[in-house]
């Protein structure tokens, strides 16, 4: 079981995400990645803080969170 931290998830938003992280995520079997409720909350808090200043960026972060939620167990 793996429990990635918010910085790992956030790092996927970079224009060029760290190759080792992307490679590792692609190699992990389905069902063993989990997302802590606290991590989800941290990312959602970032979305809400960003929403007033940059709605487009907030939507992008939220889309990433949705994608991560689709492939992880929480």
C-alpha positions, 0 to 999 in steps of 0.5 A: 500500500502506498500513501502519497503526500500532497506534494507528490500529487501537486507535483503532477501539475508541473509542466514537466512532472518529475520523471521518476514520480511519473514512472513510479506512478505508472508502475504501481498496481491498481488498488494499492495507491491510497489518498489520505483524507487529510491530503485530499483536504489539503489539496481542496483547500488549495483549490478554494484559496486559489479560486478567487485569484485564478479560477482557471488554475483552481479548476485545473487543480480540482481536475487533477484531484478528481483524476487522482481520486479516480485511481486511488482508494481513500 
